[in-house]
Amino acid sequence: MKRFILFYFLIISISINSQTISGIVVSDESDRLPKTLIVNMASDQKVYSNELGEFSINAKSGDELRFVRENYEREKVIVNNNYYLTIRLTKIPEEIEEVKIINKRLVESQEEKLRTDIGLPKGPEKPREKPANAVDDIVKPLIRIPPMVNVQAIYDVFSGKSRRLRRLYKYEDLQEGLAWIQNNVDLEYFAKAGISPEKFNDFLMFSLKDEKVLMYMKAKNIGGLTVSLDNHIGAYLEKIGKK
């Protein structure tokens, strides 16, 4: 009888402390958002919203739920007595290329005006040298009428200079991308998943074999990057022997 009473109170305690949180994920315009990653940071349980933006996840009072979707800002909620949540995600503004060009020209003109006004010389420009391409810079000029011989391009290709430049630019872009990720990604999220900060760079290099991760890094899309990286956590932990 005592065991039965103990078991009964244990079940009651679990049911009180644990509950199913349901809800819906929508945009600022109230459009339903499928494929949103929902993470219980306390239990590390992960679910995705369905095609209607609906989700259900186990949680207890005080747990932190995080909502991540590509092209949207992250959102977090602390669970209380509200069993049904409506989560609104704000879309990250996307500048079209024309707007980027206009903004760049505006900034450049403002910088030029400031330099003129205060009498400062224009800073030195260091544009990247374009690596020669065998087809575009050697073959195509040769089959034109009249044919042209690009001696410098021939030298750059056959001496290996073009290949070295491409490797250098790839390395520089990678380092810039890694620095951007370190400054913008939520390291606590990955630490709770089992990837310590000192292992995070190694995890990134492991994940960058995925073209999708590389694409989101280049686009500086933190929402898409977080979702894509999340898909590689299990494989990485297995690789380093944590699972």
PAPA-74096 format. One record per residue (C-alpha): residue in three letters; x, y, z. Coordinates in steps of 0.2 Angstrom, whole numbers, padded with zeros to 4 digits, always signed. Layout:
ALAXYZ
...
***
This chain:
MET+0000+0000+0000
LYS+0014+0012+0004
ARG+0022+0008-0012
PHE+0006+0012-0021
ILE+0004+0029-0012
LEU+0022+0033-0016
PHE+0020+0029-0035
TYR+0004+0039-0035
PHE+0012+0054-0028
LEU+0027+0052-0040
ILE+0015+0052-0055
ILE+0006+0067-0049
SER+0023+0076-0046
ILE+0028+0072-0064
SER+0012+0077-0072
ILE+0013+0094-0062
ASN+0031+0098-0067
SER+0029+0092-0085
GLN+0016+0098-0098
THR+0014+0098-0116
ILE+0015+0115-0124
SER+0006+0118-0140
GLY+0005+0133-0151
ILE+0007+0141-0168
VAL+0021+0150-0176
VAL+0017+0165-0188
SER+0025+0179-0196
ASP+0022+0198-0193
GLU+0009+0197-0207
SER+0000+0182-0198
ASP+0006+0170-0211
ARG+0009+0152-0204
LEU+0027+0147-0203
PRO+0031+0128-0206
LYS+0048+0120-0203
THR+0052+0131-0188
LEU+0064+0123-0176
ILE+0058+0123-0158
VAL+0071+0119-0145
ASN+0068+0116-0126
MET+0084+0122-0119
ALA+0082+0113-0103
SER+0079+0096-0110
ASP+0087+0098-0127
GLN+0071+0091-0135
LYS+0068+0098-0153
VAL+0053+0098-0164
TYR+0048+0107-0180
SER+0032+0116-0184
ASN+0021+0107-0196
GLU+0014+0113-0213
LEU+0001+0124-0204
GLY+0014+0131-0192
GLU+0008+0121-0177
PHE+0019+0113-0164
SER+0019+0103-0148
ILE+0033+0100-0136
ASN+0036+0094-0118
ALA+0041+0107-0106
LYS+0039+0112-0088
SER+0037+0129-0080
GLY+0053+0139-0081
ASP+0059+0130-0096
GLU+0066+0141-0111
LEU+0059+0138-0128
ARG+0068+0144-0143
PHE+0061+0147-0160
VAL+0073+0147-0176
ARG+0068+0149-0194
GLU+0079+0154-0209
ASN+0076+0172-0214
TYR+0068+0176-0198
GLU+0074+0183-0181
ARG+0076+0171-0167
GLU+0063+0171-0153
LYS+0063+0164-0135
VAL+0049+0161-0122
ILE+0049+0156-0104
VAL+0036+0143-0100
ASN+0023+0147-0087
ASN+0005+0142-0085
ASN+0000+0146-0103
TYR-0001+0129-0112
TYR-0005+0137-0129
LEU+0007+0149-0137
THR+0006+0161-0152
ILE+0024+0165-0158
ARG+0027+0179-0170
LEU+0044+0179-0179
THR+0050+0195-0187
LYS+0057+0193-0205
ILE+0075+0199-0207
PRO+0075+0213-0220
GLU+0082+0208-0237
GLU+0090+0221-0247
ILE+0088+0218-0266
GLU+0105+0221-0276
GLU+0099+0237-0283
VAL+0096+0245-0266
LYS+0113+0238-0260
ILE+0121+0247-0275
ILE+0112+0263-0272
ASN+0117+0263-0253
LYS+0135+0259-0257
ARG+0136+0273-0269
LEU+0127+0285-0257
VAL+0140+0280-0243
GLU+0154+0282-0255
SER+0148+0299-0261
GLN+0146+0305-0242
GLU+0164+0299-0238
GLU+0171+0308-0253
LYS+0161+0324-0248
LEU+0168+0322-0230
ARG+0186+0320-0237
THR+0184+0335-0248
ASP+0177+0346-0234
ILE+0190+0342-0221
GLY+0205+0341-0234
LEU+0209+0323-0231
PRO+0217+0313-0245
LYS+0208+0298-0252
GLY+0213+0281-0244
PRO+0222+0269-0254
GLU+0211+0256-0263
LYS+0216+0238-0263
PRO+0205+0229-0275
ARG+0207+0210-0277
GLU+0217+0205-0292
LYS+0206+0194-0303
PRO+0214+0177-0305
ALA+0216+0173-0324
ASN+0204+0159-0331
ALA+0211+0147-0344
VAL+0195+0147-0354
ASP+0189+0166-0352
ASP+0206+0174-0353
ILE+0216+0162-0364
VAL+0205+0152-0376
LYS+0191+0164-0379
PRO+0203+0178-0384
LEU+0212+0166-0396
ILE+0196+0161-0406
ARG+0191+0179-0408
ILE+0193+0188-0425
PRO+0206+0195-0424
PRO+0214+0183-0412
MET+0222+0190-0396
VAL+0236+0183-0385
ASN+0235+0187-0367
VAL+0253+0184-0361
GLN+0250+0189-0343
ALA+0235+0177-0342
ILE+0245+0162-0349
TYR+0259+0166-0337
ASP+0247+0167-0322
VAL+0238+0151-0326
PHE+0253+0140-0330
SER+0264+0147-0316
GLY+0251+0143-0303
LYS+0248+0161-0298
SER+0229+0160-0302
ARG+0227+0145-0292
ARG+0236+0153-0277
LEU+0225+0168-0278
ARG+0209+0158-0278
ARG+0216+0148-0263
LEU+0220+0164-0254
TYR+0203+0173-0257
LYS+0194+0157-0252
TYR+0204+0157-0236
GLU+0201+0175-0232
ASP+0182+0173-0236
LEU+0182+0158-0224
GLN+0190+0167-0210
GLU+0179+0182-0212
GLY+0164+0170-0212
LEU+0170+0161-0197
ALA+0172+0178-0188
TRP+0155+0183-0192
ILE+0147+0167-0186
GLN+0157+0168-0169
ASN+0150+0186-0167
ASN+0132+0182-0171
VAL+0128+0164-0167
ASP+0121+0159-0150
LEU+0136+0149-0143
GLU+0125+0145-0127
TYR+0113+0135-0138
PHE+0127+0124-0145
ALA+0136+0122-0128
LYS+0119+0115-0121
ALA+0119+0103-0135
GLY+0136+0096-0130
ILE+0148+0107-0141
SER+0159+0118-0130
PRO+0165+0135-0136
GLU+0183+0128-0138
LYS+0176+0114-0149
PHE+0164+0126-0159
ASN+0177+0131-0173
ASP+0180+0112-0176
PHE+0162+0109-0177
LEU+0160+0123-0190
MET+0174+0116-0201
PHE+0165+0099-0199
SER+0148+0107-0204
LEU+0155+0118-0218
LYS+0157+0102-0229
ASP+0138+0104-0231
GLU+0135+0117-0246
LYS+0119+0123-0237
VAL+0129+0129-0222
LEU+0142+0137-0233
MET+0128+0146-0243
TYR+0120+0153-0227
MET+0137+0159-0220
LYS+0141+0168-0236
ALA+0123+0176-0236
LYS+0125+0180-0218
ASN+0108+0172-0214
ILE+0109+0168-0196
GLY+0092+0159-0195
GLY+0095+0147-0209
LEU+0113+0145-0203
THR+0107+0140-0185
VAL+0094+0127-0192
SER+0107+0120-0204
LEU+0121+0118-0191
ASP+0108+0110-0179
ASN+0107+0096-0192
HIS+0125+0092-0190
ILE+0126+0092-0171
GLY+0122+0073-0169
ALA+0135+0068-0182
TYR+0148+0079-0175
LEU+0146+0072-0157
GLU+0146+0055-0164
LYS+0163+0059-0173
ILE+0171+0065-0157
GLY+0165+0051-0147
LYS+0152+0059-0136
LYS+0138+0048-0142
***
